[in-house]
Amino acid sequence: SLPAHLIIGWILIALAIVSILIGVIMALIQTDLLRLIAYAAVAEIGYMFLAIGTSIAALGTTYATVALQGGVLHILNDAIDIGLLFLVAGAIYFVAKKRSLDDISGLARNMKYTTVFFIIGLLAVAGMPPLNGFTSKFLIYESVYQVNPILSIIALLGSILLLAVFIKVFYAAFLGPELPELKDVKEAPRSMLLAMGFLAALAVCIGLFPNIFLDALVKPAATALLDHAQYINMVVGGL
């Protein structure tokens, strides 16, 4: 029979792929900005499970360590990136009192800082360099490829589609023609800008200096988790 860690790992991988696909597909068809970001978060949770499942399936190999490091870092990154996008959506709703993409357009003219923060958030979530999402997703792609190249291609395709989704949002909400009812919209309050700026700065810093965060936070956490996983696998395997 197959080892327990292999069965559990592949179950998590299967759930991860389903989560990525559902999240991306549902995000593609949304017009409500907050709901769209929520489905993008579902897809990103899929990447976390993909990393964890890969690390369990490949237990005892170097790729297990790389996968778990990518998963742990991605949890941190998504808290920053998805959080930033939700703050941007909240700022838009605060000043425009609208959240449907059909009702907002041309916001870049009066909300320049918010626009910049949205660009950082969308590129980070899509895993584009030199932002934080690139590092964690690269580690995930690399380790998943060693387990099954097709899974790596699906994961990469999911990121490309997420990028397309948020580019569509960016064009519709920020670059489209200015709507008459939004001509008096002003930039978000300073308190909101500071919160968005803090998360955007974290996304840039982790992207530019990933080794600092990997060495200080991610690698110790991943090593501790793997040690426990290997111990549990030995106990379960001996039953």
Steps between C-alpha positions, in 0.01 A plus 500: 500500500602861450666683792262713707691821429469443125122454519450804723733709286318423175160562659619847601648557153168406337309736732754772424454472124120512542533809721725675248272423206176593679651819639634617165189406300264668748722810515486525120121539498460742792401864466495568876852609594496364855360166389760479223783550748344240730505240221859594421575425865340156455739434211796617708402266784524227237868586452558462873338156499695408187825576679398314816371201303820485295716515812306211655501292179875557458580447869865412554627682190653845457195603298281448805699770678486739204124445459425567865721808502303628202172419675594672825626808316188505284278509809686812613498652151130449442412655833682808368394496134134401531475729802633786287246435225215490752619833644502650149147370437392641837651838417317506166171419670567763769545784252276386211236301692511240221659156464368374166746524211207614286465813716862610547740631236781751457600501868870540420443868423410588858634202699863482387645347818223241524564412135870438569416281800255299289768442235740372767231274644394350166860432391584346838197268499582390145854413610682756288858604582637690685213473748451255787258268322766407246733344758242275665337396173839425342584268789161330458537465121851359538406236756169404335679452167715229658188313610300547179577755224132519398407627847762773468355605164147517649630711790682735263191528278293590806735790577487621140119498508500686833724763343253529210209537744662786689621673184135497388401653835778759475394607153129510588523677835804723463575561131153511347318823412408716797134465594307825566385382843862431602659825381509640856654187654810581703794294621448267796560642850857510627438225756393262222796599284740433788355152552521421128849649481622284788383177333632612161840574655506154658420341163788687338748435784433124511525489122833684491656333806336156524798330664466715812145378557578144387790463743335678794143368481424252225781243516481447880120458479520260204773292666300469822187396311688242292663349807155444651364365171783248465452386860125452446567313176736260680242436772214450252718285277592280793139427597 
